[in-house]
Amino acid sequence: MSTPDPRRGIVSFVRRSPRMNESQHKAWERWAARFVVDVPRADRDTSVAPDAGVDWDAEFGRRAPRIVEIGSGGGDSLVPMAKARPDVDFIAFEVYPPSVASTLGRMGRDDVTNVRLVLADGAQGLPLLVDDESLDEVWTFFADPWHKVRHHKRRLVNAGFADVVAAKLRPGGLWRLATDWEDYALWQREVLDAHARFANLHGGWAPRLAERPVTKYEQRGLDAGREVFDLTYRREP
């Protein structure tokens, strides 16, 4: 893989080393052609060209309920949840090639075929690659909290991104969020409680999504004494 171009504009992630270990290389070589959706790039290798598009019915070979996860990591939660819902199609945006390769390896081991991965910035890819009112759910689990005030502009959840998610969800569709940083949880509630097209499904914090496994990342937060905050918002007509 080529060295990434310098980032332009504001993104909600920090770029990590693109190097893969041997098992990740093997998973990529075996499964990427089938499950990774190649999209035209703009100025960065994680960007998406303005004229890009994907026929998701053709990619999955069917029309089914559809869920998008922004920042799927190594697939620790995505793959088991997709396996438990074979009647649903999952689109996962992830910017780190080793994480995508790890997801591919998990998919192969668990015989999961209802996931397609896009190696790109989901905040940019979602408005370009997904049709309006075509999603049943959007997931943003444990996005980077960007603690410093000067970095808050990098937070994924903001009013502009909420507009995008609202456009892509069908009426009644759900946006599920989770974070183990209280200040970011409160920030998310402030942004989304004020949004005209979202209703807080539980009027406050949501119960944990029962089917979401506790990942190693989440467990580290729990071990450090942090609480996990879940939120669920319904897209209003």
Order of alpha helices (4+ residues) and beta strands (2+ residues): alpha-alpha-beta-alpha-beta-alpha-beta-alpha-beta-alpha-beta-alpha-beta-alpha-beta
